[in-house]
Amino acid sequence: MIEAHGPQEVIAGYRQLRAQVADMRDLAEKADWALLIDRQQDYLQQMERVKALDAACPLVGDAAVRKAELLEAILADDLALRERLMARREELGQLIDHSRRQRDLQRTYGRQGGSVVDASTHFDKRMT
């Protein structure tokens, strides 16, 4: 359970979320998928922590404005991250489709590949 904390702790939590989502966005742009997946768990844990802090200490005035600014930045980075992830999903889908086509071609024509015969050795060249 989260003890009652002040606005500073809540804002610090949102700052941490902001830094984490920016880091995750950068990892996606660099296509460092393994590290991105590792960081996702930390981000989700921090989000739960901030949610509890926020519920325990409603913000007013300047603190509420700062929270709104941080949330806007978090959402902008989250959108950029999601767009990059969607592009990656599309890339992977294309790779899977290509692999399936290659496999299907190999299954269909692969067995025949070994049985191709050079017909010129079976016909008299004088007949042409």
C-alpha positions as CSV (number, residue, x, y, z in Angstrom):
1,M,0.0,0.0,0.0
2,I,1.2,3.5,-0.8
3,E,1.5,5.9,2.1
4,A,0.3,9.5,1.7
5,H,2.9,11.5,-0.1
6,G,3.1,15.1,-1.2
7,P,2.8,16.6,-4.6
8,Q,6.6,16.5,-5.1
9,E,6.6,12.7,-5.0
10,V,3.7,12.5,-7.5
11,I,5.5,14.9,-9.9
12,A,8.7,13.0,-9.5
13,G,6.9,9.8,-10.4
14,Y,5.5,11.4,-13.5
15,R,9.0,12.7,-14.4
16,Q,10.3,9.2,-14.1
17,L,7.6,7.9,-16.4
18,R,8.4,10.6,-18.9
19,A,12.1,9.6,-18.9
20,Q,11.2,5.9,-19.2
21,V,8.8,6.3,-22.1
22,A,11.3,8.6,-23.9
23,D,14.0,6.0,-23.4
24,M,11.7,3.3,-24.8
25,R,10.8,5.5,-27.8
26,D,14.6,5.9,-28.5
27,L,15.1,2.2,-28.2
28,A,12.3,1.6,-30.8
29,E,13.9,4.1,-33.1
30,K,17.2,2.2,-32.8
31,A,15.4,-1.1,-33.3
32,D,16.8,-2.4,-30.0
33,W,13.8,-4.7,-29.5
34,A,15.3,-6.9,-26.8
35,L,16.2,-4.0,-24.5
36,L,12.8,-2.3,-25.2
37,I,11.0,-5.4,-24.0
38,D,13.2,-5.4,-20.8
39,R,12.4,-1.8,-20.1
40,Q,8.7,-2.3,-20.7
41,Q,8.3,-4.2,-17.4
42,D,10.0,-1.4,-15.4
43,Y,7.7,1.2,-17.1
44,L,4.6,-0.8,-16.2
45,Q,5.7,-1.0,-12.6
46,Q,6.4,2.7,-12.4
47,M,3.0,3.4,-13.9
48,E,1.3,1.4,-11.2
49,R,3.3,3.2,-8.6
50,V,2.4,6.6,-10.0
51,K,-1.2,5.7,-10.3
52,A,-1.3,4.8,-6.5
53,L,0.6,8.0,-5.6
54,D,-1.7,10.1,-7.7
55,A,-4.8,8.6,-6.1
56,A,-3.3,9.3,-2.6
57,C,-2.4,12.9,-3.3
58,P,-4.7,14.8,-5.7
59,L,-2.7,17.7,-7.3
60,V,-3.9,21.3,-7.5
61,G,-2.5,24.6,-8.8
62,D,1.0,24.6,-10.3
63,A,1.5,20.9,-9.5
64,A,-1.6,20.0,-11.5
65,V,-0.4,22.1,-14.4
66,R,3.0,20.4,-14.3
67,K,1.4,17.0,-14.2
68,A,-0.7,17.9,-17.3
69,E,2.5,19.0,-19.1
70,L,4.2,15.7,-18.2
71,L,1.2,13.7,-19.3
72,E,1.2,15.4,-22.7
73,A,4.9,14.6,-23.2
74,I,4.3,11.0,-22.0
75,L,1.4,10.6,-24.4
76,A,3.3,12.1,-27.4
77,D,6.3,9.7,-26.8
78,D,3.9,6.8,-26.3
79,L,2.2,7.6,-29.6
80,A,5.6,7.7,-31.4
81,L,6.6,4.5,-29.7
82,R,3.3,2.8,-30.8
83,E,3.7,4.0,-34.4
84,R,7.2,2.5,-34.5
85,L,5.9,-0.8,-33.0
86,M,3.2,-0.9,-35.6
87,A,5.7,-0.4,-38.4
88,R,7.8,-3.2,-36.9
89,R,4.8,-5.5,-36.7
90,E,4.2,-4.8,-40.4
91,E,7.8,-5.6,-41.2
92,L,7.6,-8.8,-39.3
93,G,4.3,-9.7,-41.0
94,Q,5.9,-9.2,-44.4
95,L,8.9,-11.4,-43.4
96,I,6.5,-14.1,-42.2
97,D,4.6,-14.0,-45.5
98,H,7.8,-14.2,-47.5
99,S,9.0,-17.1,-45.5
100,R,5.7,-18.9,-46.0
101,R,5.8,-18.4,-49.7
102,Q,9.4,-19.6,-49.8
103,R,8.4,-22.7,-47.8
104,D,5.4,-23.4,-50.0
105,L,7.6,-23.0,-53.2
106,Q,10.2,-25.4,-51.7
107,R,7.5,-27.9,-50.9
108,T,5.9,-27.7,-54.3
109,Y,9.0,-27.4,-56.5
110,G,11.8,-28.5,-54.3
111,R,11.2,-32.2,-54.9
112,Q,11.2,-31.7,-58.6
113,G,14.4,-29.7,-58.6
114,G,16.5,-32.9,-58.2
115,S,14.7,-34.6,-61.1
116,V,15.4,-32.0,-63.8
117,V,17.2,-33.7,-66.7
118,D,19.3,-32.2,-69.4
119,A,17.3,-33.3,-72.5
120,S,20.1,-32.6,-74.9
121,T,21.9,-35.8,-73.8
122,H,18.9,-37.9,-74.7
123,F,18.3,-36.6,-78.2
124,D,20.4,-36.8,-81.3
125,K,21.8,-33.3,-82.1
126,R,21.5,-34.0,-85.8
127,M,17.8,-33.9,-85.7
128,T,17.7,-30.2,-85.1
